[in-house]
Each structure stands twice: as C-alpha cells, then as structure tokens.
Amino acid sequence: MNIATTMASSSSSSVTPGVAGRINYAQWDKVANELEKDVDKEELEEIAQQKAALGLDGKYARSQSEAEERKKAKDVAETKKVLENYKKRENQAVQNFKGLLGPVPGPEEETTEKALGESKTNEKDATVVRITRDRMDAGRRVLSLTDTSGFSQKDTIVLTQDLSLLESKMAARMTPKKYGDDAENAVTEPEAPQQRSIYGLIKVFIQNVHNCTVLVKCKIITGTLELHNCSNVVVKIDKDATVATIQADLSEDITFEFNDAPSGKNTMLPGKNMIYWGQDRDDRIFHAGVKSMRVRVVRDGFVETERVADYIKDGATAPGNATLEEFQFVTSVVNGELSTEKVVRAGSTTGKNTRAMTERELEEERITREKAATMAIAMAEDMIKIQDKDGNEIKKIEKPAFETVDDEDIEEIYASMTKVEIDEVVEECELNKQRGNEAFGSGEYAQAILLYSLALDKAEELPDNDSEKKLFPRDVVFCNRAACFLKLGQHEKALVDAVRAKEINPGNLKAVFREGLSLHAAGRYREALPVLAEAHKVEPNNKQIKQALQFCEVRFEKENRKRMGK
C-alpha cells in the first residue's frame, strides 16, 4: 500500500458523523508521521548496513591514529581498574585508630598545654594507650593514628613490641592462578605452594594528632612512617623499632627522637653487625611545611647529635606555582652531625634518578664520576703500545701521573660507581625482585609487574651493560614479569619480556618456555611450536614443557584443518 492509498483510506474512514465531506486532519497528520518514521527507520538501517560494509560503523578504527587512540583509551581504562582494585585492597589492609586520646578541639578552642592551664592538666593522670595485636583486625597490617588530641606530651600512644609478632602469610614460590583461555592452564604444577611468614606492621601513618607522645617499639617492615598535620607531638623510635625513613608535612612543634634505634640496613641485611640510625645514607627524614621540628639521636642515654629544622628559617622558596609549604627538605646525619639540606632533585619511582638528592650529594656524585673518568683515561693510556722509529721494538707508554687518583680510588671505583654504591643498587634490585615474587605468589600480578619494573629500572644504574658477567640477574626478572603479563592476558608484552630475557641469557630455559607460551596464548601456534620444541629438546623429561608442546600441536593441527576446510 502506497502513501496516497493509505491517506485516502484514512480520510474516507475519518469523516465526522453528521457532517458531510469533513476530513479528520488530526488523524491524517498521525498517519503521515508514522509513515515518515517508518521511512526514516528504513533509511537509517540501510545507512548502517552500508557503513558496516565499508567498516565505518565504529566497530573498527578508520585510521592508524584512531586505532592507536582506541588502544590508549583501553589501556588507560584497564590501568585505572587495576589501580582502583589495588587501592581497594590497600584500604582493606589499614587499621584506623581514631580519637584514642580524645577528640581534636575545634578551631575556636586553644589546644596547647599552656592554654589548658595547670588545673586542667592536673585533673587527671597522664593517659597511656597501648596498641597490641589483639586490637588489630585480621589481615590489617597498616596502622593509622588519626584525629586525636591529648592534654600534653605526657599523654602517650604506644605501638607495643607485641605488634612485631603480627603474622602475614606469603607464598614462598610462584604458583600462578588459572583463568579461562590461559595457555598455562595446560601446564600442571607438580608441587603444592609452600608458605612463609613475614612479621610486623607494614607502615604507620600519623595524621591530625596533637599534644601527645607516640612511642614506636615494634617492627615496621617497610621502615616507613608518615606524619601529617600534627602539632606538639613527640615520636620516639625505640631500639626494637625499625623506622628508617620519615615523611613529615604541614606540622608544627614536632620532635623525632631515635633511642638506640637501628638503621634501615638492619631490616634489609639480617645478621649483619648492628648499625644505628643515621649511620647509613638512606636513614633520612623528609619534611615540607614543618615549623620547629627537632631531631634528636640518643645513644646509651646520651644525646649524640641534635638539630632544629624550620622550613621558613631554612630558606624555603616557592618556584613556579608551588607554595613555600611544598618546598622539600631532608634531615640526616652527615659526618656524625645532623644536617638539614634542600632537596634539589626530587626522586622518582622509576629510571635512574630514583633517589632524591641534595646539592651536596650531587656534588659528591660529580666528583666520583670525574675520578672514574680520570681513572679510565689513565688505564687506557697505560695500555697503549707504540713502535719505535725502526718499526721493530714495541714499548708501552708509562702510566701518567694523575694527582687526583690514588690506589685506593682505583680499587673502589668501578665504571663510575664505588663498590658500596654498586652493592646498594644490587640490594635494592634484589629486594624489589623478592617483593615481586611474593606478590606473584599471592596472585597480585599487577603489583608484581610494578615491583619487577622497579627492579629492572634500578638495575639500569649498574655499570655492567657491556659486560658478560651481570651484577644482577635481569633475565630472571624479565622472565618473571613475562609470566605476570601472561596471567593478565597481555600476551604481546609477555613475548617482549621473554625474548629480552633470552637475549640476556640464552641458557635461561624458562625464558624460552615463556616465549613459547606467549606465542601460543596469542594464537601464533606455527611460531610457538619450534620454540616449545627447543625447550623440550633441552629438558625432555620436563612434564610442563611436554604438556604445553602437546597442547600447542593439537591447536596447530586444528587450525590447519579449519584453514583447509576439512
């Protein structure tokens, strides 16, 4: 039925009874609108079909740049989701103690001991609140003290030594979890995962706390304590505690006292001789926007060194859009005395500049590098051989005299780094590698990737790039990170890491195996087969490799039959 017939039919049946020849125009308009919608719908469907045929329906990118933008957007969304999940898990690990000593007075009320008056402070004895294991909920290992105020520094919150016995279970070996469409599902893990325990708090936060003392007597695994928006607070670090790094911000009248407290190196190198806080260069207090901060190092009951820092008096500046309160200082022990210095190069989480540096440290680094360069030139010239005028006799140039290089420097410096610096870098790499293994064993693959990446980035500082003998096993870390990428379905990234691991160490069988698994997971069975076969040739009795190879052969044959139409 065409439009005219439909309209005529509608008009003839729409005559108002009792009035000859009158047409119902409202009904006419209604039918016309419906027909117009039908036509528009047909046109839209036809256009959509044409776009789909041309690949313009939005399902596929219309250009390389659009494809890259889509991939970026997808990666950002996935990363955001991972970070949100990680933040959620992190919050679940925090035990918050709020108002332990009483509420924080409002802005109209004075909070100092002087303002409270002797009659007020003498009305009650000093309050002592002890936090022990039984006050910590299961699985919560990050402790947060917030929103509380005592009457004076006599009121004390004690983080008891009992907290050092808090236990967290960690997998001692990497045992992947299984997910759908995962190539590693075909691999049987022959051994059940073993567990090991780590003890103590992970980290401590102190925020909006006033007029009290916080006594830390327990082990803190990361060695880190953060303090924000506090006033008239004394933080005492006991000999049984392990606080190496403190970050203090936007606070006033703060005291940090280290009573025979150990250096952070004691937490990382168990079994070593006892060294005290301040004897290692990584024992530091970072602070910004802090007025009247007193730092005191006490040994055997005597004050060994003491200093008062104040961001105004110490010369804070406000470059760019920053404020004075954002200017970063670091207080540490230098040559046996506490010193407050400006941070002239902020640290980063990746790359070569991971350590925040002061002007003094940068100058020391420059001098060390100059000595290394001088030494390298001296060694090179010492090895140069020349011929005499007759072209027969070969003699060696005598080693030139360099006043700035002595035998001790030559022994200590290795390609621009001292042995101590190399050991510190290797130690940090090993620590992040171990933490990555623990995260992997717990199924925290995104966190493991981050820790492995930190280890690899730090390893870039080592002077062994052109050496056959590596100071740190990068191939193992690349191989482990490849396993993480496999678990997260990022097969191409897994392949890149596996190949890199094999380039560094061709004898790393796991790297070959991971390369084969990555190709298999990406559906590249033809390429995966020879790689897995290579691994099987090296270890023919390895059941995991054998099963993966068989699994790949089945997939390859199935793909071939499908391609040939059989």
C-alpha positions, 0 to 999 in steps of 0.5 A: 500500500502506497502513501496516497492509498493509505491517506485516502483510506484514512480520510474516507474512514475519518469523516465526522458523523453528521457532517458531510465531506469533513476530513479528520486532519488530526488523524491524517497528520498521525498517519503521515508521521508514522509513515515518515518514521517508518521511512526514516527507520528504513533509511537509517538501517540501510545507512548502517548496513552500508557503513558496516560494509565499508567498516565505518560503523565504529566497530573498527578504527578508520585510521592508524591514529584512531586505532592507536587512540582506541588502544590508549583509551583501553589501556588507560581504562584497564590501568585505572581498574587495576589501580582502583582494585589495588587501592581497594585492597590497600584500604582493606589492609589499614587499621584506623585508630581514631580519637584514642586520646580524645577528640581534636578541639575545634578551631575556636578552642586553644589546644596547647598545654599552656592554654589548658592551664595547670588545673586542667592538666592536673585533673587527671593522670597522664593517659597511656594507650597501648596498641597490641595485636589483639586490637588489630583486625585480621589481615590489617597490617597498616596502622593509622593514628588519626584525629586525636588530641591529648592534654600534653606530651605526657599523654602517650600512644604506644605501638607495643613490641607485641605488634612485631609478632603480627603474622602475614602469610606469603607464598614462598614460590610462584604458583600462578592462578588459572583463568579461562583461555590461559595457555598455562592452564595446560601446564600442571604444577607438580608441587603444592605452594609452600608458605612463609611468614613475614612479621610486623606492621607494614607502615604507620601513618600519623595524621591530625594528632596533637599534644601527645607522645607516640612511642614506636617499639615494634617492627615496621617492615617497610621502615616507613612512617608518615606524619601529617598535620600534627602539632606538639607531638613527640615520636620516639623510635625505640631500639626494637623499632625499625623506622628508617625513613620519615615523611613529615608535612604541614606540622608544627612543634614536632620532635623525632627522637631515635633511642638506640634505634637501628638503621634501615640496613638492619631490616634489609641485611639480617645478621649483619653487625648492628648499625644505628640510625643515621649511620647509613645514607638512606636513614633520612627524614623528609619534611615540607611545611614543618615549623620547629621540628627537632631531631634528636639521636640518643645513644646509651642515654646520651644525646649524640647529635641534635638539630632544629629544622624550620622550613621558613628559617631554612630558606624555603622558596616557592618556584613556579606555582608551588607554595613555600609549604611544598618546598622539600627538605631532608634531615640526616646525619652527615659526618656524625652531625645532623644536617638539614639540606634542600632537596634539589632533585626530587626522586622518582619511582622509576629510571635512574634518578630514583633517589632524591638528592641534595646539592651536596650529594650531587656534588659528591656524585660529580666528583666520583664520576670525574675520578672514574673518568680520570681513572679510565683515561689513565688505564687506557693510556697505560695500555697503549703500545707504540713502535719505535722509529725502526718499526721493530721494538714495541714499548708501552707508554708509562702510566701518567701521573694523575694527582687526583687518583690514588690506589685506593680510588682505583680499587673502589671505583668501578665504571663510575660507581664505588663498590658500596654504591654498586652493592646498594643498587644490587640490594635494592634490585634484589629486594624489589625482585623478592617483593615481586615474587611474593606478590606473584605468589599471592596472585597480585600480578599487577603489583608484581609487574610494578615491583619487577619494573622497579627492579629492572629500572634500578638495575639500569644504574649498574655499570655492567651493560657491556659486560658478560658477567651481570651484577644482577640477574635481569633475565630472571626478572624479565622472565618473571614479569613475562609470566605476570603479563601472561596471567593478565592476558597481555600476551604481546608484552609477555613475548617482549619480556621473554625474548629480552630475557633470552637475549640476556641469557640464552641458557635461561630455559624458562625464558624460552618456555615463556616465549613459547607460551606467549606465542601460543596464548596469542594464537601464533601456534606455527611460531610457538611450536619450534620454540616449545620444541627447543625447550623440550629438546633441552629438558625432555623429561620436563612434564610442563614443557611436554604438556604445553608442546602437546597442547600447542600441536593439537591447536596447530593441527586444528587450525590447519584443518579449519584453514583447509576446510576439512 
